[in-house]
Amino acid sequence: MEPKDYIVIKIEGEYAYLREIGTLDEDSDVFIALALLPQGVDVGSRLHCEMLEYTII
């Protein structure tokens, strides 16, 4: 799995919707539990994902 950068576009309850930076395609949005993301993530946060580990950039 290659590293990717995402932006948090929406948070609903305990889940966040991520969109790959540079992509406008809504069909490729990722739905992930907030518990798997770093503390402090909010709408508009930019995340780097590598080896299924997310970090805020």
C-alpha positions in Angstrom: 0.0 0.0 0.0 1.5 3.3 -1.1 1.5 6.4 1.2 -1.4 8.8 0.6 -2.5 12.2 2.0 -6.1 12.9 2.9 -8.2 15.7 4.2 -11.1 15.2 6.7 -14.2 16.3 4.9 -16.9 15.3 7.4 -17.3 13.8 10.8 -20.5 11.9 11.8 -20.6 10.5 15.2 -17.6 8.2 15.7 -16.6 8.2 12.0 -14.7 10.5 9.7 -14.9 10.8 5.9 -11.5 11.3 4.3 -10.9 12.4 0.7 -7.5 11.9 -1.0 -5.8 15.3 -1.5 -5.9 16.3 -5.2 -9.0 14.2 -5.9 -12.5 15.5 -6.4 -14.0 12.1 -6.9 -16.6 11.5 -4.0 -16.7 7.8 -4.8 -13.1 7.4 -3.5 -13.9 8.8 -0.1 -12.7 6.7 2.9 -15.0 6.1 5.9 -12.9 5.4 9.0 -13.4 5.2 12.8 -12.1 8.2 14.7 -10.5 5.8 17.2 -8.0 4.9 14.4 -7.0 8.5 13.8 -4.7 10.7 15.8 -6.1 12.8 18.7 -7.2 16.3 17.7 -8.5 15.4 14.2 -11.3 17.7 13.0 -12.9 18.7 9.7 -10.2 20.2 7.5 -7.4 18.3 9.1 -4.8 16.9 6.7 -3.6 13.4 7.3 -0.8 11.3 6.0 -1.4 7.5 5.8 1.4 5.1 5.5 1.2 1.4 6.5 -2.3 2.0 7.8 -1.0 4.6 10.3 -2.4 8.1 10.2 -0.5 11.2 11.2 -1.5 14.9 11.1 0.4 17.0 8.6 
